[in-house]
Amino acid sequence: MCGIVGYVGRKQAAGILIEGLKRLEYRGYDSAGIAVLEGGELRIVKCPGRISRLAERVAAESVGEHAVVGIAHTRWATHGAPTGANAHPHADCTGRIAIVHNGIVENYAALKQLLVEKGHSFRSETDSEVLAHLISEFYNNDGCETIERAVQMALREVTGTYGLAVLCADEPDKLVAARKGSPLIIGVGADEYIVASDASAIVEHTVNVVYLNDNEMAVLDGQGLRTLTIDNVPVSKQVQQIEWSLEQIALGGHQHFMLKEIAEQPEAIRTCISGRLLARENRIQLGGIEQLSRELVKTKRVILTGCGTAWHAGLIGEFLFEDLARIPTEVEYASEFRYRNPIIEDGTVVIAISQSGETADTLAALQEAKRRGALALGVVNVVGSTIARETDAGVYLHVGPEIGVASTKAFTAQVVVLALMSLYLGRRRFMSEAQLRRYLEALEAIPGQMKEVLGYSEAIQQTVARYVDCENWLFLGRGYNYPVALEGALKLKEISYIHAEGLPAAEMKHGPIALIQEGMPVVFVAPRCGTYEKILGNIEEVRARGGHVIAVATEGDEQIARCAEHVFYVPDCPVPLQPLLTVLPLQLLAYHAAVARGCNVDKPRNLAKSVTVE
């Protein structure tokens, strides 16, 4: 994996492909390549490193100056190191067929052995190269009349996932695309089509798109767009529109996308609650789940599932659903859920949480839950994404595109949506009108309070500068703020490469306290709540062992200022909504630490934005 772009039209393909790769570079970026059909031949250029390096080579070798058909790829390594040989596109032995591929071919070893026995020779360590040779085998030796037929025959032999784009020099005006478990979108322009794994590569050219479903393929040529299944059954597809604009994926004067997206959170949350939080009427309106309201009110158990930051949002959701809706709730790592024979009883609702709506592990967990009879809901950001289409209902975040690999505004919006869902059900189950009004008024105030907290960025930067060389940090919190501590630790390690661990503060004394030594930074998420006095005791335990205490606390809390070396204040709000404010200083802390250490904030090593392999 990670990013695919393809073009069929009348314009110079190479420039469009390179620009598309640049817009996809946030998804994966250890190598890149391009293949175009020019003069009846395939011309392929690929190399390790950034897209800029590929662009230089394409220009230097005058590749694609007259080509109007091509495919390109930016890679996040799964099988094989990030080398030129392992970069996509991959070609068959004849050099007449080229493919780019996202996903994993699980049975590649068996297929490779079979193909080698038939005389094929391989140049890379990847599983993806098998697809080029397998398609070639059917095309050249099994009498397939068209490249799309060869693709169909090949994919029937494949176990695994794929987002796939294929060129054949013998059919020079044609591009074939197929998907199973890895997203592909077809942009429909004026006499041109753009295939991409993400809408960001399309939106500059058109907002009209067709989403391929699993086991579907598209054939793009001079005759237009045809869609069919892998089993060769024609499929009629509806053209939809991308909801966001090119301006939303521009830096807009910010140094990094992560900083931009941190700063966008007040407005993003305002947009997220707009039309849903009806304070004057003292009610919540969630159109995405309205048709299931009676069934949801009778819910006996909620399972929240996600990965990484989305899992942390789910942990907060567990508190929200149990506190505000009084529904027993569990949180499951999506990557483990489908493999442990989960118990799904009548009345169980499974909520899949994913920014991209394409996270492979979360999608697999969702599908397993549906197979076992659960009502499946989604909380996703990307309209038209696979999870959004496979759920029974759901709620979109509507926070606009998130480019930075480290999720920020999507996380806070996920928490807001889970809060809205909890309140929506709570009011229908037991919550009084006065209780609901209190929460709705507090939620309305959150965007303004967020803006206030973000104003402390410079002070946070100055504090971080004192500890940025420390290689071990602890993040501690209790109750609703325990997941915030986990999220703070994750942010620090994923973009600054500092080892950090998040824990429930009470668990520190059951082992991890052995880690604390003179000079170690320990971050306490400690706003006023029912366990406030307990967490003050935890702070004293750290101080007694020489740790440096950094606290996130409620405005006006002078008591904590006497026992913490540094305090970042957040406005007071109801405890269930505290994570929306307490997480902001931790996002800024991680950001400033990464910048101070010279790290690539938006493109941290080894990470990809949308993880579409298991």
MARZAFI-396032 format. One record per residue (C-alpha): residue in one letter; x, y, z. Coordinates in steps of 0.5 Angstrom, whole numbers, plus 500, padded with zeros to 3 digits. Layout:
# residues N
AXYZ...
//
This chain:
# residues 614
M500500500C499506500G497511495I494510488V493515482G491513475Y489518469V486517463G484523458R487528454K492532458Q499530460A498524464A505525468G504532471I497530474L500523476I506527480E501532483G496527485L502523489K504529492R497530495L497523497E504523500Y501524507R498517507G505513505Y512516503D518511503S518510495A514512489G513511482I510512475A508508469V505511463L504509456E507513451G509511443G506504444E511502450L510502458R515507461I516506468V520511473K521509480C525510486P526510494G524517498R520523497I515525491S520530489R525526488L521522483A519528480E526530478R527524475V521524471A523531468A530529467E528523463S523526459V518521461G510522459E511528455H506526450A502520455V495521456V494515460G498513466I498510473A503512480H504510487T507512493R509506498W508505505A512498506T509492508H513486504G520488502A525494504P523501501T528500495G527502488A526495486N520494491A517501489H511501485P509500479H511493478A511490471D511483468C516479465T514482458G514489460R508490457I503490463A504494469I500495476V500499482H497495488N495497495G493491500I496485501V496478497E496473503N497467498Y503471494A508465496A504460493L502464487K509466486Q512459486L507457481L509463476V516461477E515454475K511457469G518461467H516468470S522471474F521476479R525483481S522485488E521482495T514485494D507481494S504486489E509484484V505477483L499481481A503483475H505476473L499473474I495478470S500477465E500469465F492469464Y493475458N498471454N497464455D490463457G487467451C484472455E481477449T482484454I486486459E480487464R478479463A485477465V485482471Q478478473M481471472A487473476L484476482R479470482E486466484V488472490T487471497G487478501T486485499Y487490493G486497491L489495484A490499477V493496471L496498464C497494458A501497452D497492448E491496449P494503450D488507451K485503457L486503465V483498469A482499476A479494482R478493489K477489495G478491502S482497500P479504497L479506490I475512487I474514480G473522479V469523473G471529469A470532462D473527457E477525463Y478520469I482520475V483513479A485514486S485511493D483518496A479524494S485529495A488527489I482528485V479534488E483539484H480536478T473534479V468533485N464528481V466521483V464514483Y466509489L468502488N465497492D469490494N469485488E468491483M472494478A472499473V474500466L476507463D478508456G476512450Q469509450G468512457L467509464R464501465T463498472L462491473T464485478I470481478D465475476N464480470V457482471P455489469V454494475S450501475K454506479Q451513482V456519481Q456522488Q460529490I466530494E464534500W470538501S475543497L482544495E483550500Q481545505I487541504A492547503L497549509G494556509G500559512H501554518Q508551518H505544519F498540517M498538524L498545527K493547522E488542524I490543532A488550530E482548526Q478544532P474550535E471551528A471543527I467542533R462548531T461545525C460538528I455540532S451545527G444542526R445537531L445540538L438544538A439548544R433552544E429546543N433542548R434536544I439533539Q438531532L442526529G439524522G444519521I441514526E434517527Q430511523L433506528S432510534R427505537E431500536L437504539V433506546K432498547T440497546K442492552R450493550V454497546I461495543L466501541T471498536G477502533C485503533G490507535T487514537A480512535W480507540H482512545A476516543G472509544L475509551I472516553G465513549E465507554F464513560L459517556F455511554E455508561D454515565L449519560A445513557R446508562I448502557P453497559T459498554E465495552V471498548E475493543Y481493539A479492532S485488531E483483536F476483536R475478530Y480473532R477472539N470469538P466475541I460474544I454478540E447477544D441480542G440488543T448489542V450495538V457495535I460502533A466502529I470509530S475511524Q477517521S478515514G473510514E477505511T481502517A482495515D482492522T476496524L472494517A474487519A471488526L465491523Q464485518E465480524A460484528K454484523R455477521R454475528G447479528A449486531L446492529A452496526L453504527G459508524V463514527V467516521N469523517V470521510V463521506G462515502S468511505T467503506I465503513A460508512R457504506E457498510T454500517D447500518A447507520G452512523V454519524Y459523520L464528524H464533518V471536520G474536513P480533511E485531516I492531513G497530518V498523520A497524528S490525528T487531532K481534530A478528528F479525535T476531539A470530534Q469523535V468524542V463530541V459525536L460519542A457525547L451527542M449519541S450518549L445524550Y441522545L439516548G440518555R434523554R430517551R432512557F432516563M435523563S431529565E430535561A434540566Q440535565L440535558R440542558R446543562Y450538557L447542551E449549554A456546556L457543549E455549545A461553550I466548548P469551541G470558545Q473554551M478550546K480557542E482559549V486553551L490554544G492561546Y497557551S501554545E507559546A507557554I507550552Q512551547Q517554552T515548557V517543552A523546551R526544558Y525537557V525535550D531531551C528527556E527520552N522517557W515520559L509518563F502521562L497519568G490521569R483518572G476517570Y475520563N482523563Y485516563P484515556V486523555A493520558L493515553E492519547G497524550A503519550L501516543K501523540L508524543K511518541E508517534I511524532S517526536Y519519537I520520545H518513549A512515553E507511557G500513559L497510565P491510570A494514575A492509580E496504577M502507577K504504584H502497582G509497578P510503573I513507579A519503579L520507572I520514576Q527517577E530524578G529528572M523524569P517528566V511526568V504529565F498529570V491530567A488533573P482537572R477538578C473531578G471526583T478523584Y482530584E484529591K487522589I491524583L494530588G497524592N499521586I503527584E506527591E509520590V512522583R515529587A518524592R522521587G525526583G520527577H518533574V511534574I507538568A499538570V493540566A488543571T482547571E482554571G483557578D486551581E491554586Q492548590I495544584A500550582R503549589C505541587A506542580E512545576H508547570V501548570F497548563Y490551565V483549561P476552563D471549567C466544564P462538566V466532567P464528561L466534557Q473535560P477531555L475535549L479541553T484537557V487533550L489540547P495542551L497535550Q497535542L501542543L506539547A507533542Y507538536H512542540A517537542A517534535V519541532A524542537R527535535G527536528C522531526N518531520V511532524D506531518K510525516P513521522R517515520N514508519L507511519A501512514K495516515S490510513V492503515T488499509V492493511E491488517
//
